[in-house]
Each structure stands twice: as structure tokens, then as C-alpha cells.
């Protein structure tokens, strides 16, 4: 009788933990192009596509990433493709800067062509799981901006120009936000993808291609992994799955 109830309980929990439509924020180790059905994608779009200008080619990845950010459900976000050196960038639309944080329009720009060196890590050349990871990183910027008025946004912009130390801390904490939102495995894939493609120990960003490999502006794979093995959100998922397999 105990085994019967254990099986029923585990079956119920596993459904909740593997169904992204009912348990948003639950870590999924790897997303593939066929991970969700067309119907599931339609449901995600109805839930998380409001006030969003998505790019058709990458719509599924965008919706999966957005589903981990319920606080952005009604925020105006435009995804754009342009030729830019920086693979991805996020900023508030210029004319919306004076509005309250939740009434601004935010723009995520995805580069379709960069330099010969950086073309290896532009969005279209990342694997599917890594694409969701880097989108999660960019959405974390918007999540952070929701807590910043015009003054704090100005400080953030000035830090980007004048304080390398502040930018390092800002981007590192953004990666941590991404992990806390449940996209740690996807962020790990992106981190590995970038470093293997560029053959770099650290990734400091498109405008910081120096020989200095000491700064960890964006989390290295070993750092992400060390956080995941201790993080309650990820360990609880593993624990429940492991118990049900016993």
C-alpha cells in the first residue's frame, strides 16, 4: 500500500515538474526544438506573448525563456535583428526612459552578423538550449530594470562607460538572476558554447576582447556548475526525480 501511494505521488510530482506549462520556473536540463508541441507553444504565446514583438524564426526559444519570467508577462518587449558587433544587447527604448519602469518599452537586439571572430557566437550559431540561456540572461536585465527609476538607470549607463568593476559585478549578478529564475542549465550551455567556440578561458564581452583572463564578468562553466550543485531549486528537482526512481 505504501509503495502504491509512493508511485502515485511520484507520478503526480513528475508531471508537475516536467510540464513547463503548469510549473513555470522549474529547471529543465535541456530544451530541444521538439521539446514542446505546437499546442503547448500556442499556450505559451497566449500566456507570455502579450505586448511582445517576437522574431518568427526564434519564437519558440523566446517564449520558453519568457515563461520563466512571470514578472515580465505584461511588459512591452521588442526583439530585433540587426548587424551589430555585440551578439545580444538589451536597453529601454529611448523615448520610454522617462516613463515608470513597468510602462517602458524594452528592446533586445540580436546580431545577425558580427566580426569574423565573433560570428561564431552570434545567436543563430548557438545550440538551441544555449539560445534560451542567453535570452534568459537578457530578460534578467529587463527584470532588474523594473526596479530602477530614471536616476538608477542613468547610474547603470554611466557605470557601463566608466567603471569596469561595476560592469563585471552587474553582469555576474545578472547570470545569478538567470540561475535563480530556473534557466541555470541553459546558461551553462551558453557559457560552454561561447568559451569553446572562441577558445577563451573567460568571456568579458564583445568590446573587451583583451588578453586579461582574470576577470569573470560572465560566469564561467565551473562557477555555474558549482552553484547548481548547491542551489535548492535545482537540488529539489533532482531529489524528487531520484526518489521516484528508487
C-alpha positions as protocol buffer text, in pm:
chain_id: "A"
residue {
  index: 1
  type: UNK
  ca { x: 0 y: 0 z: 0 }
}
residue {
  index: 2
  type: UNK
  ca { x: 286 y: 238 z: 87 }
}
residue {
  index: 3
  type: UNK
  ca { x: 455 y: 162 z: -245 }
}
residue {
  index: 4
  type: UNK
  ca { x: 129 y: 228 z: -428 }
}
residue {
  index: 5
  type: UNK
  ca { x: 89 y: 572 z: -272 }
}
residue {
  index: 6
  type: UNK
  ca { x: 458 y: 647 z: -338 }
}
residue {
  index: 7
  type: UNK
  ca { x: 413 y: 563 z: -706 }
}
residue {
  index: 8
  type: UNK
  ca { x: 102 y: 782 z: -734 }
}
residue {
  index: 9
  type: UNK
  ca { x: 272 y: 1070 z: -551 }
}
residue {
  index: 10
  type: UNK
  ca { x: 587 y: 1050 z: -760 }
}
residue {
  index: 11
  type: UNK
  ca { x: 388 y: 1027 z: -1083 }
}
residue {
  index: 12
  type: UNK
  ca { x: 191 y: 1337 z: -990 }
}
residue {
  index: 13
  type: UNK
  ca { x: 502 y: 1533 z: -890 }
}
residue {
  index: 14
  type: UNK
  ca { x: 691 y: 1433 z: -1203 }
}
residue {
  index: 15
  type: UNK
  ca { x: 406 y: 1557 z: -1421 }
}
residue {
  index: 16
  type: UNK
  ca { x: 420 y: 1894 z: -1246 }
}
residue {
  index: 17
  type: UNK
  ca { x: 796 y: 1912 z: -1266 }
}
residue {
  index: 18
  type: UNK
  ca { x: 821 y: 1820 z: -1632 }
}
residue {
  index: 19
  type: UNK
  ca { x: 523 y: 2014 z: -1766 }
}
residue {
  index: 20
  type: UNK
  ca { x: 657 y: 2366 z: -1836 }
}
residue {
  index: 21
  type: UNK
  ca { x: 302 y: 2490 z: -1888 }
}
residue {
  index: 22
  type: UNK
  ca { x: 197 y: 2411 z: -1530 }
}
residue {
  index: 23
  type: UNK
  ca { x: 521 y: 2455 z: -1338 }
}
residue {
  index: 24
  type: UNK
  ca { x: 699 y: 2758 z: -1477 }
}
residue {
  index: 25
  type: UNK
  ca { x: 1041 y: 2825 z: -1328 }
}
residue {
  index: 26
  type: UNK
  ca { x: 1115 y: 2455 z: -1275 }
}
residue {
  index: 27
  type: UNK
  ca { x: 1461 y: 2375 z: -1417 }
}
residue {
  index: 28
  type: UNK
  ca { x: 1471 y: 2164 z: -1732 }
}
residue {
  index: 29
  type: UNK
  ca { x: 1815 y: 2032 z: -1816 }
}
residue {
  index: 30
  type: UNK
  ca { x: 1789 y: 2050 z: -2193 }
}
residue {
  index: 31
  type: UNK
  ca { x: 1535 y: 2200 z: -2430 }
}
residue {
  index: 32
  type: UNK
  ca { x: 1524 y: 2073 z: -2787 }
}
residue {
  index: 33
  type: UNK
  ca { x: 1336 y: 2211 z: -3091 }
}
residue {
  index: 34
  type: UNK
  ca { x: 1074 y: 1939 z: -3040 }
}
residue {
  index: 35
  type: UNK
  ca { x: 1053 y: 1961 z: -2659 }
}
residue {
  index: 36
  type: UNK
  ca { x: 713 y: 2131 z: -2676 }
}
residue {
  index: 37
  type: UNK
  ca { x: 425 y: 2057 z: -2909 }
}
residue {
  index: 38
  type: UNK
  ca { x: 271 y: 2322 z: -3132 }
}
residue {
  index: 39
  type: UNK
  ca { x: -26 y: 2333 z: -2898 }
}
residue {
  index: 40
  type: UNK
  ca { x: 199 y: 2391 z: -2597 }
}
residue {
  index: 41
  type: UNK
  ca { x: 375 y: 2673 z: -2781 }
}
residue {
  index: 42
  type: UNK
  ca { x: 37 y: 2830 z: -2860 }
}
residue {
  index: 43
  type: UNK
  ca { x: -49 y: 2818 z: -2491 }
}
residue {
  index: 44
  type: UNK
  ca { x: 284 y: 2980 z: -2402 }
}
residue {
  index: 45
  type: UNK
  ca { x: 220 y: 3252 z: -2659 }
}
residue {
  index: 46
  type: UNK
  ca { x: -124 y: 3324 z: -2514 }
}
residue {
  index: 47
  type: UNK
  ca { x: 25 y: 3347 z: -2164 }
}
residue {
  index: 48
  type: UNK
  ca { x: 355 y: 3521 z: -2228 }
}
residue {
  index: 49
  type: UNK
  ca { x: 328 y: 3678 z: -2573 }
}
residue {
  index: 50
  type: UNK
  ca { x: 124 y: 3982 z: -2467 }
}
residue {
  index: 51
  type: UNK
  ca { x: 296 y: 4311 z: -2556 }
}
residue {
  index: 52
  type: UNK
  ca { x: 585 y: 4122 z: -2714 }
}
residue {
  index: 53
  type: UNK
  ca { x: 724 y: 4164 z: -3066 }
}
residue {
  index: 54
  type: UNK
  ca { x: 879 y: 3825 z: -3133 }
}
residue {
  index: 55
  type: UNK
  ca { x: 1101 y: 3711 z: -3418 }
}
residue {
  index: 56
  type: UNK
  ca { x: 922 y: 3428 z: -3600 }
}
residue {
  index: 57
  type: UNK
  ca { x: 1241 y: 3227 z: -3658 }
}
residue {
  index: 58
  type: UNK
  ca { x: 1319 y: 3220 z: -3286 }
}
residue {
  index: 59
  type: UNK
  ca { x: 969 y: 3249 z: -3145 }
}
residue {
  index: 60
  type: UNK
  ca { x: 974 y: 2915 z: -2960 }
}
residue {
  index: 61
  type: UNK
  ca { x: 1303 y: 2988 z: -2783 }
}
residue {
  index: 62
  type: UNK
  ca { x: 1177 y: 3333 z: -2687 }
}
residue {
  index: 63
  type: UNK
  ca { x: 851 y: 3202 z: -2546 }
}
residue {
  index: 64
  type: UNK
  ca { x: 1025 y: 2931 z: -2345 }
}
residue {
  index: 65
  type: UNK
  ca { x: 1263 y: 3187 z: -2197 }
}
residue {
  index: 66
  type: UNK
  ca { x: 979 y: 3433 z: -2128 }
}
residue {
  index: 67
  type: UNK
  ca { x: 784 y: 3162 z: -1943 }
}
residue {
  index: 68
  type: UNK
  ca { x: 1049 y: 3175 z: -1669 }
}
residue {
  index: 69
  type: UNK
  ca { x: 983 y: 3547 z: -1610 }
}
residue {
  index: 70
  type: UNK
  ca { x: 624 y: 3592 z: -1490 }
}
residue {
  index: 71
  type: UNK
  ca { x: 710 y: 3947 z: -1379 }
}
residue {
  index: 72
  type: UNK
  ca { x: 758 y: 4037 z: -1749 }
}
residue {
  index: 73
  type: UNK
  ca { x: 422 y: 3896 z: -1856 }
}
residue {
  index: 74
  type: UNK
  ca { x: 269 y: 4234 z: -1948 }
}
residue {
  index: 75
  type: UNK
  ca { x: 588 y: 4433 z: -2010 }
}
residue {
  index: 76
  type: UNK
  ca { x: 643 y: 4571 z: -2362 }
}
residue {
  index: 77
  type: UNK
  ca { x: 943 y: 4394 z: -2513 }
}
residue {
  index: 78
  type: UNK
  ca { x: 1061 y: 4414 z: -2874 }
}
residue {
  index: 79
  type: UNK
  ca { x: 1307 y: 4161 z: -3018 }
}
residue {
  index: 80
  type: UNK
  ca { x: 1501 y: 4298 z: -3315 }
}
residue {
  index: 81
  type: UNK
  ca { x: 1765 y: 4161 z: -3552 }
}
residue {
  index: 82
  type: UNK
  ca { x: 2045 y: 4387 z: -3673 }
}
residue {
  index: 83
  type: UNK
  ca { x: 2407 y: 4375 z: -3784 }
}
residue {
  index: 84
  type: UNK
  ca { x: 2596 y: 4451 z: -3462 }
}
residue {
  index: 85
  type: UNK
  ca { x: 2930 y: 4360 z: -3312 }
}
residue {
  index: 86
  type: UNK
  ca { x: 2772 y: 4269 z: -2979 }
}
residue {
  index: 87
  type: UNK
  ca { x: 2586 y: 3934 z: -3017 }
}
residue {
  index: 88
  type: UNK
  ca { x: 2296 y: 4048 z: -2795 }
}
residue {
  index: 89
  type: UNK
  ca { x: 2211 y: 4371 z: -2614 }
}
residue {
  index: 90
  type: UNK
  ca { x: 1920 y: 4496 z: -2404 }
}
residue {
  index: 91
  type: UNK
  ca { x: 1812 y: 4854 z: -2338 }
}
residue {
  index: 92
  type: UNK
  ca { x: 1499 y: 5061 z: -2277 }
}
residue {
  index: 93
  type: UNK
  ca { x: 1360 y: 5240 z: -2581 }
}
residue {
  index: 94
  type: UNK
  ca { x: 1494 y: 5596 z: -2575 }
}
residue {
  index: 95
  type: UNK
  ca { x: 1159 y: 5773 z: -2564 }
}
residue {
  index: 96
  type: UNK
  ca { x: 1027 y: 5549 z: -2287 }
}
residue {
  index: 97
  type: UNK
  ca { x: 1310 y: 5624 z: -2043 }
}
residue {
  index: 98
  type: UNK
  ca { x: 1108 y: 5891 z: -1860 }
}
residue {
  index: 99
  type: UNK
  ca { x: 817 y: 5656 z: -1800 }
}
residue {
  index: 100
  type: UNK
  ca { x: 781 y: 5437 z: -1494 }
}
residue {
  index: 101
  type: UNK
  ca { x: 980 y: 5113 z: -1523 }
}
residue {
  index: 102
  type: UNK
  ca { x: 674 y: 4896 z: -1592 }
}
residue {
  index: 103
  type: UNK
  ca { x: 546 y: 5125 z: -1867 }
}
residue {
  index: 104
  type: UNK
  ca { x: 870 y: 5140 z: -2063 }
}
residue {
  index: 105
  type: UNK
  ca { x: 934 y: 4951 z: -2383 }
}
residue {
  index: 106
  type: UNK
  ca { x: 1248 y: 4737 z: -2373 }
}
residue {
  index: 107
  type: UNK
  ca { x: 1444 y: 4629 z: -2680 }
}
residue {
  index: 108
  type: UNK
  ca { x: 1652 y: 4313 z: -2710 }
}
residue {
  index: 109
  type: UNK
  ca { x: 1873 y: 4333 z: -3017 }
}
residue {
  index: 110
  type: UNK
  ca { x: 2008 y: 4012 z: -3168 }
}
residue {
  index: 111
  type: UNK
  ca { x: 2301 y: 4040 z: -3406 }
}
residue {
  index: 112
  type: UNK
  ca { x: 2269 y: 3857 z: -3736 }
}
residue {
  index: 113
  type: UNK
  ca { x: 2626 y: 3942 z: -3839 }
}
residue {
  index: 114
  type: UNK
  ca { x: 2928 y: 4047 z: -3634 }
}
residue {
  index: 115
  type: UNK
  ca { x: 3304 y: 4034 z: -3683 }
}
residue {
  index: 116
  type: UNK
  ca { x: 3467 y: 3723 z: -3829 }
}
residue {
  index: 117
  type: UNK
  ca { x: 3582 y: 3624 z: -3481 }
}
residue {
  index: 118
  type: UNK
  ca { x: 3251 y: 3684 z: -3302 }
}
residue {
  index: 119
  type: UNK
  ca { x: 3030 y: 3539 z: -3575 }
}
residue {
  index: 120
  type: UNK
  ca { x: 3091 y: 3202 z: -3412 }
}
residue {
  index: 121
  type: UNK
  ca { x: 2882 y: 3301 z: -3110 }
}
residue {
  index: 122
  type: UNK
  ca { x: 2603 y: 3509 z: -3262 }
}
residue {
  index: 123
  type: UNK
  ca { x: 2257 y: 3379 z: -3179 }
}
residue {
  index: 124
  type: UNK
  ca { x: 2194 y: 3170 z: -3490 }
}
residue {
  index: 125
  type: UNK
  ca { x: 2520 y: 2977 z: -3433 }
}
residue {
  index: 126
  type: UNK
  ca { x: 2441 y: 2877 z: -3074 }
}
residue {
  index: 127
  type: UNK
  ca { x: 2274 y: 2547 z: -2992 }
}
residue {
  index: 128
  type: UNK
  ca { x: 1903 y: 2557 z: -2907 }
}
residue {
  index: 129
  type: UNK
  ca { x: 1947 y: 2522 z: -2530 }
}
residue {
  index: 130
  type: UNK
  ca { x: 2219 y: 2789 z: -2524 }
}
residue {
  index: 131
  type: UNK
  ca { x: 1993 y: 3025 z: -2722 }
}
residue {
  index: 132
  type: UNK
  ca { x: 1735 y: 3000 z: -2444 }
}
residue {
  index: 133
  type: UNK
  ca { x: 2010 y: 3058 z: -2188 }
}
residue {
  index: 134
  type: UNK
  ca { x: 2136 y: 3380 z: -2341 }
}
residue {
  index: 135
  type: UNK
  ca { x: 1779 y: 3504 z: -2388 }
}
residue {
  index: 136
  type: UNK
  ca { x: 1729 y: 3434 z: -2018 }
}
residue {
  index: 137
  type: UNK
  ca { x: 2034 y: 3649 z: -1940 }
}
residue {
  index: 138
  type: UNK
  ca { x: 1894 y: 3938 z: -2144 }
}
residue {
  index: 139
  type: UNK
  ca { x: 1549 y: 3906 z: -1987 }
}
residue {
  index: 140
  type: UNK
  ca { x: 1717 y: 3924 z: -1646 }
}
residue {
  index: 141
  type: UNK
  ca { x: 1838 y: 4271 z: -1742 }
}
residue {
  index: 142
  type: UNK
  ca { x: 1479 y: 4378 z: -1802 }
}
residue {
  index: 143
  type: UNK
  ca { x: 1368 y: 4216 z: -1476 }
}
residue {
  index: 144
  type: UNK
  ca { x: 1637 y: 4420 z: -1300 }
}
residue {
  index: 145
  type: UNK
  ca { x: 1539 y: 4741 z: -1480 }
}
residue {
  index: 146
  type: UNK
  ca { x: 1184 y: 4707 z: -1344 }
}
residue {
  index: 147
  type: UNK
  ca { x: 1330 y: 4805 z: -1006 }
}
residue {
  index: 148
  type: UNK
  ca { x: 1515 y: 5111 z: -1139 }
}
residue {
  index: 149
  type: UNK
  ca { x: 1380 y: 5458 z: -1196 }
}
residue {
  index: 150
  type: UNK
  ca { x: 1540 y: 5715 z: -1426 }
}
residue {
  index: 151
  type: UNK
  ca { x: 1815 y: 5800 z: -1173 }
}
residue {
  index: 152
  type: UNK
  ca { x: 1928 y: 5442 z: -1119 }
}
residue {
  index: 153
  type: UNK
  ca { x: 1912 y: 5371 z: -1491 }
}
residue {
  index: 154
  type: UNK
  ca { x: 2139 y: 5672 z: -1550 }
}
residue {
  index: 155
  type: UNK
  ca { x: 2388 y: 5536 z: -1295 }
}
residue {
  index: 156
  type: UNK
  ca { x: 2380 y: 5197 z: -1471 }
}
residue {
  index: 157
  type: UNK
  ca { x: 2455 y: 5364 z: -1806 }
}
residue {
  index: 158
  type: UNK
  ca { x: 2742 y: 5569 z: -1660 }
}
residue {
  index: 159
  type: UNK
  ca { x: 2891 y: 5263 z: -1492 }
}
residue {
  index: 160
  type: UNK
  ca { x: 2896 y: 5087 z: -1827 }
}
residue {
  index: 161
  type: UNK
  ca { x: 3114 y: 5367 z: -1964 }
}
residue {
  index: 162
  type: UNK
  ca { x: 3338 y: 5446 z: -1669 }
}
residue {
  index: 163
  type: UNK
  ca { x: 3352 y: 5150 z: -1429 }
}
residue {
  index: 164
  type: UNK
  ca { x: 3476 y: 4813 z: -1546 }
}
residue {
  index: 165
  type: UNK
  ca { x: 3446 y: 4678 z: -1191 }
}
residue {
  index: 166
  type: UNK
  ca { x: 3080 y: 4781 z: -1170 }
}
residue {
  index: 167
  type: UNK
  ca { x: 3002 y: 4620 z: -1507 }
}
residue {
  index: 168
  type: UNK
  ca { x: 3175 y: 4298 z: -1400 }
}
residue {
  index: 169
  type: UNK
  ca { x: 2959 y: 4282 z: -1087 }
}
residue {
  index: 170
  type: UNK
  ca { x: 2643 y: 4377 z: -1279 }
}
residue {
  index: 171
  type: UNK
  ca { x: 2681 y: 4105 z: -1543 }
}
residue {
  index: 172
  type: UNK
  ca { x: 2790 y: 3841 z: -1290 }
}
residue {
  index: 173
  type: UNK
  ca { x: 2481 y: 3914 z: -1080 }
}
residue {
  index: 174
  type: UNK
  ca { x: 2268 y: 3901 z: -1395 }
}
residue {
  index: 175
  type: UNK
  ca { x: 2390 y: 3546 z: -1454 }
}
residue {
  index: 176
  type: UNK
  ca { x: 2297 y: 3466 z: -1094 }
}
residue {
  index: 177
  type: UNK
  ca { x: 1948 y: 3605 z: -1156 }
}
residue {
  index: 178
  type: UNK
  ca { x: 1918 y: 3376 z: -1457 }
}
residue {
  index: 179
  type: UNK
  ca { x: 2008 y: 3076 z: -1242 }
}
residue {
  index: 180
  type: UNK
  ca { x: 1759 y: 3182 z: -974 }
}
residue {
  index: 181
  type: UNK
  ca { x: 1485 y: 3207 z: -1239 }
}
residue {
  index: 182
  type: UNK
  ca { x: 1537 y: 2841 z: -1333 }
}
residue {
  index: 183
  type: UNK
  ca { x: 1744 y: 2870 z: -1651 }
}
residue {
  index: 184
  type: UNK
  ca { x: 2075 y: 2763 z: -1499 }
}
residue {
  index: 185
  type: UNK
  ca { x: 2126 y: 2465 z: -1727 }
}
residue {
  index: 186
  type: UNK
  ca { x: 2061 y: 2679 z: -2033 }
}
residue {
  index: 187
  type: UNK
  ca { x: 2300 y: 2946 z: -1905 }
}
residue {
  index: 188
  type: UNK
  ca { x: 2561 y: 2673 z: -1852 }
}
residue {
  index: 189
  type: UNK
  ca { x: 2520 y: 2560 z: -2213 }
}
residue {
  index: 190
  type: UNK
  ca { x: 2564 y: 2917 z: -2334 }
}
residue {
  index: 191
  type: UNK
  ca { x: 2874 y: 2965 z: -2117 }
}
residue {
  index: 192
  type: UNK
  ca { x: 3031 y: 2647 z: -2253 }
}
residue {
  index: 193
  type: UNK
  ca { x: 2926 y: 2726 z: -2610 }
}
residue {
  index: 194
  type: UNK
  ca { x: 3090 y: 3070 z: -2604 }
}
residue {
  index: 195
  type: UNK
  ca { x: 3417 y: 2962 z: -2447 }
}
residue {
  index: 196
  type: UNK
  ca { x: 3460 y: 2657 z: -2669 }
}
residue {
  index: 197
  type: UNK
  ca { x: 3378 y: 2850 z: -2986 }
}
residue {
  index: 198
  type: UNK
  ca { x: 3609 y: 3142 z: -2905 }
}
residue {
  index: 199
  type: UNK
  ca { x: 3872 y: 2929 z: -2728 }
}
residue {
  index: 200
  type: UNK
  ca { x: 3874 y: 3168 z: -2434 }
}
residue {
  index: 201
  type: UNK
  ca { x: 3900 y: 3099 z: -2062 }
}
residue {
  index: 202
  type: UNK
  ca { x: 3677 y: 3395 z: -1974 }
}
residue {
  index: 203
  type: UNK
  ca { x: 3420 y: 3593 z: -2168 }
}
residue {
  index: 204
  type: UNK
  ca { x: 3428 y: 3968 z: -2098 }
}
residue {
  index: 205
  type: UNK
  ca { x: 3201 y: 4081 z: -2379 }
}
residue {
  index: 206
  type: UNK
  ca { x: 3237 y: 4186 z: -2741 }
}
residue {
  index: 207
  type: UNK
  ca { x: 3412 y: 4515 z: -2661 }
}
residue {
  index: 208
  type: UNK
  ca { x: 3652 y: 4359 z: -2410 }
}
residue {
  index: 209
  type: UNK
  ca { x: 3850 y: 4111 z: -2617 }
}
residue {
  index: 210
  type: UNK
  ca { x: 4171 y: 4159 z: -2423 }
}
residue {
  index: 211
  type: UNK
  ca { x: 4431 y: 3905 z: -2314 }
}
residue {
  index: 212
  type: UNK
  ca { x: 4327 y: 3954 z: -1950 }
}
residue {
  index: 213
  type: UNK
  ca { x: 4161 y: 3628 z: -1847 }
}
residue {
  index: 214
  type: UNK
  ca { x: 4135 y: 3705 z: -1476 }
}
residue {
  index: 215
  type: UNK
  ca { x: 3804 y: 3889 z: -1464 }
}
residue {
  index: 216
  type: UNK
  ca { x: 3491 y: 3676 z: -1456 }
}
residue {
  index: 217
  type: UNK
  ca { x: 3235 y: 3920 z: -1592 }
}
residue {
  index: 218
  type: UNK
  ca { x: 3009 y: 3643 z: -1718 }
}
residue {
  index: 219
  type: UNK
  ca { x: 3009 y: 3325 z: -1512 }
}
residue {
  index: 220
  type: UNK
  ca { x: 3242 y: 3051 z: -1628 }
}
residue {
  index: 221
  type: UNK
  ca { x: 3103 y: 2696 z: -1662 }
}
residue {
  index: 222
  type: UNK
  ca { x: 3278 y: 2581 z: -1342 }
}
residue {
  index: 223
  type: UNK
  ca { x: 3121 y: 2867 z: -1146 }
}
residue {
  index: 224
  type: UNK
  ca { x: 2772 y: 2795 z: -1280 }
}
residue {
  index: 225
  type: UNK
  ca { x: 2810 y: 2425 z: -1207 }
}
residue {
  index: 226
  type: UNK
  ca { x: 2928 y: 2489 z: -851 }
}
residue {
  index: 227
  type: UNK
  ca { x: 2616 y: 2699 z: -790 }
}
residue {
  index: 228
  type: UNK
  ca { x: 2379 y: 2446 z: -949 }
}
residue {
  index: 229
  type: UNK
  ca { x: 2501 y: 2159 z: -731 }
}
residue {
  index: 230
  type: UNK
  ca { x: 2414 y: 2359 z: -418 }
}
residue {
  index: 231
  type: UNK
  ca { x: 2114 y: 2559 z: -535 }
}
residue {
  index: 232
  type: UNK
  ca { x: 1788 y: 2448 z: -361 }
}
residue {
  index: 233
  type: UNK
  ca { x: 1578 y: 2491 z: -678 }
}
residue {
  index: 234
  type: UNK
  ca { x: 1794 y: 2251 z: -878 }
}
residue {
  index: 235
  type: UNK
  ca { x: 1866 y: 2007 z: -597 }
}
residue {
  index: 236
  type: UNK
  ca { x: 1500 y: 1973 z: -505 }
}
residue {
  index: 237
  type: UNK
  ca { x: 1419 y: 1878 z: -864 }
}
residue {
  index: 238
  type: UNK
  ca { x: 1696 y: 1617 z: -862 }
}
residue {
  index: 239
  type: UNK
  ca { x: 1590 y: 1486 z: -522 }
}
residue {
  index: 240
  type: UNK
  ca { x: 1229 y: 1428 z: -624 }
}
residue {
  index: 241
  type: UNK
  ca { x: 1332 y: 1264 z: -951 }
}
residue {
  index: 242
  type: UNK
  ca { x: 1585 y: 1044 z: -768 }
}
residue {
  index: 243
  type: UNK
  ca { x: 1335 y: 936 z: -500 }
}
residue {
  index: 244
  type: UNK
  ca { x: 1083 y: 839 z: -762 }
}
residue {
  index: 245
  type: UNK
  ca { x: 1343 y: 626 z: -941 }
}
residue {
  index: 246
  type: UNK
  ca { x: 1422 y: 426 z: -624 }
}
